[in-house]
């Protein structure tokens, strides 16, 4: 048996790419933390506090429940108690290693996917946070859309394909993660694109307008203003691909309450969102919907043709749009809003340019994604 930690990115690869070799993920955090945010398919044995005190009695009580013929990846918060658990398991004959940096490391993983049916689009998924970014490219040029704060992920993706980044865009002012768009644009000396209604106190922004285009190589990226999730939300059309940001997800739509939680304001924003979705559903059935977030969908890349999305029953809110039932759409949103994303007010202040990121900027966005309306 090896004695090195699991790289979180390797755990993500093995979970989401159907590796023939099984991997058993054992989460030793407390039950409340696990229930709030976990690695898909993992098993929880809540012994975090005991492991902090070097008490292995409860772990020993669970040994018969663990696989003896499968590698075990043990995860905790930051990789400390999981390392203790993994060592104990190895001493008892298990092939166990700790996940490096625990759930903190899991939240920083990024995975790249080319998208069938969407020529010139690379999808970059963060499985630990549910955030999705894109590289739209043609010829030797690329535009980065909705990048995370981990800007090297996007620079590397462009370098691997010998692409020159000619612009960086946010589909909206994000509430769930700190945007890396301004930093990327500044480092590369290229435009940072954002709709004027979401700029807050930002400067050095190239303002987006409905109906305009951004040139990427010999192709155009079309801007569609789709307010509702935020006043300045946009979607991008790139050939047969629709980069729908937080307007349209595969199983839901973007929640309209993060700008103003007053019920009247939510209803007004929900009505705007309904109108925006009506416009998007007028696109061709072959349009490949590429959302800015996911919840528990396991398909990779995260993509569905619009025609299939209309026919499926997994997106209740989109079905109300298809039925032209705005009242049911609005009422369902108002009645079913989930908890807000963690630290979303502070994250929005940073993305609006009203606050500077501090030393805890990476930790701000760790946790479950709650940007969907239901």
C-alpha positions as CSV (number, residue, x, y, z in Angstrom):
1,X,0.0,0.0,0.0
2,X,1.1,3.5,-0.8
3,X,1.5,6.1,2.0
4,X,0.7,9.3,0.1
5,X,-2.5,11.4,0.3
6,X,-5.2,11.3,-2.4
7,X,-5.2,14.4,-4.6
8,X,-8.8,15.9,-4.5
9,X,-8.7,16.2,-8.3
10,X,-7.9,12.5,-8.6
11,X,-10.9,11.7,-6.3
12,X,-13.1,13.9,-8.6
13,X,-11.8,12.2,-11.7
14,X,-12.5,8.7,-10.4
15,X,-16.0,9.6,-9.1
16,X,-17.2,11.3,-12.3
17,X,-15.4,9.3,-15.1
18,X,-16.6,5.8,-14.2
19,X,-13.3,4.4,-13.3
20,X,-13.3,0.6,-13.4
21,X,-11.4,0.6,-10.1
22,X,-13.8,1.4,-7.2
23,X,-13.1,4.1,-4.7
24,X,-14.9,4.3,-1.3
25,X,-15.0,7.8,0.2
26,X,-15.3,7.9,4.0
27,X,-16.2,11.2,5.5
28,X,-15.3,11.5,9.2
29,X,-16.8,15.0,9.8
30,X,-19.6,15.7,12.2
31,X,-23.1,14.8,10.9
32,X,-24.3,18.4,10.6
33,X,-21.3,19.4,8.5
34,X,-21.7,16.3,6.3
35,X,-25.4,16.9,5.8
36,X,-24.8,20.4,4.7
37,X,-22.0,19.6,2.1
38,X,-20.5,16.3,1.1
39,X,-18.7,14.5,-1.8
40,X,-21.3,12.7,-3.9
41,X,-21.6,9.0,-3.0
42,X,-19.6,9.3,0.2
43,X,-20.3,7.5,3.5
44,X,-20.3,9.4,6.8
45,X,-19.0,8.1,10.1
46,X,-19.2,11.1,12.4
47,X,-16.2,10.8,14.5
48,X,-14.4,14.1,13.9
49,X,-14.3,15.2,17.6
50,X,-13.1,11.8,18.7
51,X,-10.3,11.8,16.2
52,X,-9.2,15.3,17.3
53,X,-8.7,13.7,20.8
54,X,-6.9,10.6,19.2
55,X,-9.9,8.4,20.2
56,X,-10.3,5.6,17.6
57,X,-12.8,3.5,19.5
58,X,-15.8,4.5,17.3
59,X,-13.8,4.0,14.1
60,X,-12.9,0.6,15.3
61,X,-16.6,-0.2,15.9
62,X,-17.3,0.6,12.2
63,X,-14.4,-1.5,10.7
64,X,-16.7,-4.3,9.7
65,X,-18.8,-1.9,7.6
66,X,-15.7,-0.8,5.5
67,X,-14.6,-2.6,2.3
68,X,-11.5,-4.7,2.5
69,X,-10.9,-5.0,-1.3
70,X,-11.4,-1.3,-2.3
71,X,-9.3,1.8,-1.8
72,X,-10.6,4.1,0.8
73,X,-10.3,7.9,0.5
74,X,-10.8,9.4,4.0
75,X,-11.9,13.1,4.1
76,X,-12.5,15.6,6.9
77,X,-12.3,19.4,7.0
78,X,-8.7,20.1,6.2
79,X,-7.0,16.7,6.1
80,X,-5.8,16.4,9.7
81,X,-8.3,14.0,11.4
82,X,-8.7,12.1,8.1
83,X,-4.9,11.4,8.1
84,X,-5.2,10.0,11.6
85,X,-8.2,7.8,10.6
86,X,-6.4,6.6,7.4
87,X,-3.3,5.6,9.4
88,X,-5.4,3.7,11.9
89,X,-7.2,1.9,9.0
90,X,-3.9,1.0,7.3
91,X,-2.7,-0.5,10.6
92,X,-5.8,-2.7,10.5
93,X,-5.2,-3.9,6.9
94,X,-7.2,-1.4,4.9
95,X,-6.0,0.4,1.8
96,X,-6.7,3.9,3.1
97,X,-5.4,7.3,2.4
98,X,-6.4,10.8,3.4
99,X,-7.8,13.3,0.9
100,X,-5.3,16.1,0.8
101,X,-6.6,19.3,2.5
102,X,-10.0,17.7,3.1
103,X,-13.2,19.4,2.0
104,X,-11.2,22.6,1.6
105,X,-9.2,20.9,-1.1
106,X,-12.3,19.4,-2.6
107,X,-13.9,22.8,-3.0
108,X,-10.9,24.0,-5.1
109,X,-11.0,21.2,-7.7
110,X,-11.6,22.2,-11.3
111,X,-12.2,19.7,-14.1
112,X,-12.2,20.4,-17.9
113,X,-14.6,18.9,-20.5
114,X,-15.1,19.5,-24.2
115,X,-18.7,19.7,-25.1
116,X,-20.2,17.5,-27.9
117,X,-22.5,19.6,-30.1
118,X,-21.0,22.9,-28.9
119,X,-18.0,23.5,-31.1
120,X,-15.4,25.7,-29.5
121,X,-16.6,25.4,-25.9
122,X,-14.6,24.0,-23.0
123,X,-16.6,23.5,-19.8
124,X,-14.7,23.9,-16.5
125,X,-16.5,22.3,-13.5
126,X,-15.9,22.7,-9.8
127,X,-17.5,19.5,-8.4
128,X,-17.1,20.6,-4.8
129,X,-19.0,23.9,-5.2
130,X,-21.4,23.3,-8.2
131,X,-19.8,26.3,-10.1
132,X,-19.3,26.0,-13.9
133,X,-17.1,28.2,-16.1
134,X,-16.4,28.3,-19.8
135,X,-13.7,28.8,-22.4
136,X,-15.3,29.9,-25.7
137,X,-12.7,29.7,-28.5
138,X,-12.2,30.0,-32.2
139,X,-9.0,30.0,-34.2
140,X,-6.3,31.0,-31.7
141,X,-8.5,33.3,-29.6
142,X,-10.6,32.6,-26.5
143,X,-13.0,34.3,-24.1
144,X,-13.3,33.1,-20.5
145,X,-16.7,33.2,-19.0
146,X,-17.5,33.2,-15.2
147,X,-14.0,32.2,-14.0
148,X,-13.4,31.4,-10.3
149,X,-10.8,33.1,-8.2
150,X,-8.3,30.3,-9.1
151,X,-7.2,32.1,-12.3
152,X,-4.4,29.7,-13.1
153,X,-7.0,27.1,-14.0
154,X,-8.1,29.2,-16.9
155,X,-4.6,30.3,-18.0
156,X,-3.5,26.7,-18.1
157,X,-6.6,25.7,-20.1
158,X,-5.9,28.3,-22.7
159,X,-2.1,27.5,-22.8
160,X,-2.9,23.8,-23.3
161,X,-4.8,24.7,-26.4
162,X,-2.4,27.4,-27.6
163,X,-5.1,30.1,-27.2
164,X,-4.8,33.8,-26.6
165,X,-7.3,35.1,-24.2
166,X,-8.9,38.2,-25.7
167,X,-11.5,38.9,-23.1
168,X,-13.1,37.8,-19.8
169,X,-16.8,38.0,-18.9
170,X,-19.1,37.5,-16.0
171,X,-22.7,36.6,-16.8
172,X,-23.7,38.5,-13.7
173,X,-22.4,39.7,-10.3
174,X,-22.0,36.4,-8.5
175,X,-23.3,35.7,-5.0
176,X,-21.9,32.3,-4.4
177,X,-18.2,32.6,-5.4
178,X,-15.6,35.2,-5.8
179,X,-15.1,36.1,-9.4
180,X,-11.6,35.9,-10.9
181,X,-12.7,37.8,-14.0
182,X,-11.3,41.3,-13.1
183,X,-8.0,39.8,-11.9
184,X,-7.7,37.8,-15.1
185,X,-8.6,40.7,-17.3
186,X,-6.1,43.0,-15.5
187,X,-3.3,40.5,-15.7
188,X,-3.8,39.9,-19.4
189,X,-4.7,43.5,-20.2
190,X,-7.9,42.5,-22.0
191,X,-11.5,43.7,-21.6
192,X,-13.7,42.7,-18.6
193,X,-17.3,42.4,-19.8
194,X,-20.3,42.8,-17.5
195,X,-23.8,44.3,-17.9
196,X,-24.1,47.8,-16.5
197,X,-26.9,46.8,-14.1
198,X,-24.5,44.5,-12.2
199,X,-21.4,46.7,-12.0
200,X,-21.9,48.1,-8.5
201,X,-18.9,50.3,-7.9
202,X,-16.6,48.6,-10.4
203,X,-14.5,50.6,-12.9
204,X,-12.6,49.5,-15.9
205,X,-15.6,47.5,-17.1
206,X,-16.6,47.0,-20.8
207,X,-20.4,47.3,-20.5
208,X,-22.5,44.6,-22.2
209,X,-25.7,45.5,-24.0
210,X,-28.5,43.2,-25.2
211,X,-28.0,42.3,-28.8
212,X,-24.4,43.2,-29.2
213,X,-21.6,40.7,-30.1
214,X,-18.1,40.0,-28.9
215,X,-15.6,38.7,-31.5
216,X,-13.8,35.5,-30.7
217,X,-11.5,34.6,-33.6
218,X,-13.8,34.6,-36.7
219,X,-16.9,33.9,-34.7
220,X,-19.3,36.1,-32.6
221,X,-20.5,35.6,-29.1
222,X,-24.0,37.0,-28.9
223,X,-25.2,38.8,-25.8
224,X,-28.7,38.2,-24.5
225,X,-29.9,40.3,-21.5
226,X,-31.8,37.9,-19.2
227,X,-32.6,39.8,-16.0
228,X,-34.3,38.1,-13.1
229,X,-31.6,36.3,-11.1
230,X,-29.9,39.7,-11.0
231,X,-30.8,42.9,-12.9
232,X,-27.8,42.6,-15.2
233,X,-27.8,38.9,-15.8
234,X,-26.9,37.9,-19.4
235,X,-26.7,34.7,-21.4
236,X,-24.3,34.1,-24.2
237,X,-25.0,32.4,-27.6
238,X,-22.0,30.9,-29.2
239,X,-23.0,28.9,-32.3
240,X,-25.2,26.1,-31.1
241,X,-24.2,26.7,-27.4
242,X,-26.1,28.7,-24.9
243,X,-24.1,29.8,-21.9
244,X,-27.1,30.5,-19.7
245,X,-25.3,31.7,-16.6
246,X,-27.6,31.6,-13.6
247,X,-30.7,32.2,-15.6
248,X,-31.4,28.6,-16.7
249,X,-30.1,25.4,-15.0
250,X,-30.8,21.9,-16.1
251,X,-33.2,21.2,-13.2
252,X,-34.1,24.7,-12.1
253,X,-33.7,28.4,-12.7
254,X,-31.7,31.1,-10.9
255,X,-33.2,32.4,-7.7
256,X,-34.4,36.0,-7.8
257,X,-34.1,37.0,-4.2
258,X,-30.4,37.7,-3.6
259,X,-30.6,41.3,-4.7
260,X,-33.5,42.2,-2.5
261,X,-35.3,39.7,-0.1
262,X,-38.5,41.7,0.2
263,X,-41.4,39.6,-1.2
264,X,-42.6,42.3,-3.6
265,X,-39.1,42.7,-5.0
266,X,-38.8,38.9,-5.3
267,X,-42.1,38.7,-7.2
268,X,-41.0,41.5,-9.6
269,X,-37.6,39.8,-10.2
270,X,-39.3,36.5,-10.7
271,X,-41.6,38.0,-13.4
272,X,-38.5,39.4,-15.1
273,X,-37.0,36.0,-15.0
274,X,-40.1,34.4,-16.5
275,X,-39.8,36.8,-19.4
276,X,-36.1,36.1,-19.8
277,X,-36.8,32.4,-19.9
278,X,-39.5,32.8,-22.5
279,X,-37.0,34.4,-24.7
280,X,-34.5,31.6,-24.3
281,X,-37.0,28.9,-24.9
282,X,-37.7,30.5,-28.3
283,X,-34.2,29.3,-29.4
284,X,-33.8,26.2,-31.6
285,X,-34.3,22.7,-30.0
286,X,-30.7,21.8,-30.9
287,X,-29.4,24.6,-28.8
288,X,-27.0,23.1,-26.1
289,X,-27.8,24.6,-22.7
290,X,-24.7,25.1,-20.7
291,X,-25.6,26.4,-17.2
292,X,-23.5,28.3,-14.7
293,X,-24.3,25.9,-11.8
294,X,-25.4,22.4,-11.0
295,X,-26.7,20.6,-7.9
296,X,-26.4,16.8,-7.9
297,X,-26.4,16.1,-11.7
298,X,-23.7,13.5,-12.4
299,X,-23.5,13.9,-16.2
300,X,-20.3,15.4,-17.5
301,X,-20.1,17.6,-19.3
302,X,-23.1,19.3,-17.8
303,X,-25.1,19.9,-21.0
304,X,-28.6,19.2,-22.4
305,X,-30.2,20.2,-25.7
306,X,-33.0,22.7,-25.2
307,X,-35.5,20.5,-26.9
308,X,-34.8,17.7,-24.5
309,X,-34.9,20.0,-21.5
310,X,-38.4,21.1,-22.6
311,X,-39.6,17.5,-22.8
312,X,-38.1,16.4,-19.5
313,X,-40.1,16.7,-16.3
314,X,-37.1,17.4,-14.0
315,X,-37.3,21.2,-14.4
316,X,-40.6,22.2,-12.9
317,X,-40.1,25.9,-13.3
318,X,-39.2,25.7,-16.9
319,X,-42.4,23.7,-17.5
320,X,-44.5,26.7,-16.2
321,X,-42.7,28.9,-18.8
322,X,-43.6,26.3,-21.5
323,X,-47.2,26.5,-20.3
324,X,-47.2,30.3,-20.2
325,X,-48.2,30.1,-16.5
326,X,-46.4,33.1,-15.0
327,X,-48.5,33.0,-11.8
328,X,-47.6,29.4,-11.0
329,X,-43.9,30.2,-11.8
330,X,-43.8,33.1,-9.4
331,X,-45.7,31.4,-6.6
332,X,-43.5,28.3,-6.8
333,X,-40.4,30.4,-6.5
334,X,-41.7,32.4,-3.6
335,X,-42.8,29.3,-1.7
336,X,-39.7,27.2,-2.3
337,X,-36.6,29.3,-1.9
338,X,-33.8,27.5,-0.1
339,X,-31.2,28.9,2.3
340,X,-29.0,31.6,0.8
341,X,-25.5,30.7,-0.4
342,X,-23.0,30.9,2.4
343,X,-21.5,34.4,3.0
344,X,-23.3,35.6,-0.1
345,X,-23.5,39.3,1.0
346,X,-19.8,39.5,1.6
347,X,-19.1,37.8,-1.7
348,X,-21.4,40.2,-3.6
349,X,-19.7,43.2,-2.0
350,X,-16.3,41.9,-3.3
351,X,-17.7,41.2,-6.8
352,X,-19.3,44.6,-6.9
353,X,-16.0,46.3,-6.0
354,X,-17.4,47.6,-2.7
355,X,-15.0,45.5,-0.5
356,X,-11.5,44.2,-1.1
357,X,-11.0,40.4,-0.6
358,X,-9.3,39.5,2.7
359,X,-7.1,36.6,3.8
360,X,-10.2,34.3,4.1
361,X,-11.3,34.9,0.5
362,X,-10.9,31.2,-0.4
363,X,-12.9,30.0,2.6
364,X,-15.8,32.4,1.9
365,X,-17.2,30.3,-0.9
366,X,-16.7,26.8,0.4
367,X,-20.0,24.9,1.0
368,X,-23.1,23.8,-0.9
369,X,-24.4,25.7,-3.9
370,X,-27.7,27.4,-3.3
371,X,-28.2,29.5,-6.4
372,X,-31.2,27.6,-7.7
373,X,-34.7,28.8,-7.1
374,X,-36.0,25.4,-5.8
